[in-house]
């Protein structure tokens, strides 16, 4: 009787999905929903599925890179941002984001400096934000005095309604001033 149950259990039909009913855009939207629900792993799966369908889908690469970065999955963020830059080499925000990956990992800091310099030239409207990145890169490269100069400009020019970013830039400036031997009072 046990073997009869075992045989009947093995004869259940298997469901195989041969066609994904969702488009890459729908996978991205579902991923955003999962993110808003605090389900980042499910969101990552959706962004990856969108990219399986369309390897050159820039929005999916951005979403995958941004979420991977926030989860400190820096190698995956680097891969996504690099592929995205292959599609849109002058996208200043992408250049900045990839520079931050290198800042966080402490690798390729000269490349990070090159990327953020390109970002500054590509989108002058975001200069205050990119200067913060450049200042941190300079600090990591051991140029504390240069970092102080750049970070002062960032702090002075960041929009005052962005208190979160302003506070972060002020913290970076304090770190640079300390490294340069300046008083932080």
WOPEJO-V192788 format. One record per residue. RES is the residue in one letter. PHI is phi in degrees with one decimal (999 if undefined). D_FIRST is the distance of its C-alpha to the first C-alpha in whole Angstrom. Layout:
RES;PHI;D_FIRST  RES;PHI;D_FIRST
This chain:
X;999;0  X;-61.3;4  X;-69.3;5  X;-67.2;5  X;-66.1;6  X;-63.9;9  X;-65.9;10  X;-70.1;11  X;-68.4;12  X;-77.6;14  X;-95.2;16  X;-66.0;17  X;-68.2;21  X;-99.9;24  X;-99.8;27  X;-121.9;30  X;-90.0;33  X;-91.8;36  X;-134.3;39  X;-74.8;40  X;-72.8;41  X;-94.3;43  X;-81.4;47  X;-57.1;48  X;-62.1;50  X;-66.9;48  X;-63.5;46  X;-61.4;49  X;-61.8;49  X;-63.9;46  X;-60.7;46  X;-62.6;50  X;-62.1;48  X;-60.3;45  X;-60.4;48  X;-64.7;50  X;-90.8;47  X;75.0;47  X;-119.8;44  X;-64.3;46  X;-65.5;43  X;-67.0;41  X;-63.7;45  X;-58.2;45  X;-58.7;42  X;-67.8;44  X;-65.2;47  X;-65.3;45  X;-66.1;43  X;-58.6;47  X;-74.4;48  X;-64.7;45  X;-79.0;46  X;-145.4;50  X;-63.1;51  X;-109.1;55  X;-83.5;54  X;-58.7;57  X;-58.9;56  X;-67.2;52  X;-62.7;54  X;-64.2;56  X;-62.5;53  X;-63.7;51  X;-63.4;54  X;-64.0;55  X;-69.5;52  X;-61.4;51  X;-60.3;55  X;-61.8;54  X;-89.2;51  X;62.6;53  X;-95.6;51  X;-67.1;54  X;-67.1;53  X;-70.7;51  X;-63.5;54  X;-59.5;56  X;-62.4;54  X;-65.6;54  X;-65.7;58  X;-63.3;59  X;-63.9;57  X;-64.8;59  X;-67.4;62  X;-62.2;62  X;-88.9;61  X;-144.3;64  X;-65.2;66  X;-104.0;69  X;-74.9;67  X;-62.3;68  X;-65.6;66  X;-63.9;63  X;-57.7;66  X;-63.3;66  X;-63.1;62  X;-66.3;62  X;-59.1;65  X;-65.2;63  X;-58.5;60  X;-68.4;62  X;-61.3;64  X;-65.0;61  X;-90.3;60  X;72.0;63  X;-109.6;63  X;50.1;65  X;-66.7;68  X;-64.8;71  X;-65.4;68  X;-60.6;68  X;-62.6;71  X;-62.4;72  X;-62.7;69  X;-73.7;71  X;-65.1;74  X;-64.2;73  X;-62.8;71  X;-60.0;75  X;-73.1;76  X;-76.3;74  X;-142.3;74  X;-59.9;77  X;-65.2;76  X;-99.5;73  X;-48.3;75  X;-57.7;75  X;-71.8;71  X;-69.7;72  X;-63.8;74  X;-60.7;72  X;-61.4;70  X;-59.1;73  X;-60.3;74  X;-67.0;71  X;-61.3;71  X;-59.9;74  X;-60.7;74  X;-65.6;71  X;-81.4;73  X;93.8;75  X;-99.1;78  X;-64.1;78  X;-64.6;82  X;-62.7;80  X;-62.4;77  X;-59.7;80  X;-59.9;82  X;-67.0;79  X;-69.8;77  X;-60.8;80  X;-63.6;80  X;-59.8;77  X;-61.9;77  X;-70.9;81  X;-111.5;79  X;-64.7;76  X;-58.7;75  X;-70.1;76  X;-82.4;73  X;-104.1;71  X;-59.6;71  X;-63.1;68  X;-71.1;69  X;-63.5;72  X;-62.8;71  X;-64.9;69  X;-64.1;72  X;-64.3;74  X;-65.1;72  X;-62.4;72  X;-63.0;76  X;-60.6;76  X;-62.5;74  X;-67.5;76  X;-62.5;79  X;-62.6;78  X;-64.4;77  X;-82.9;81  X;84.2;82  X;-86.9;83  X;-72.3;84  X;-101.9;81  X;-82.4;83
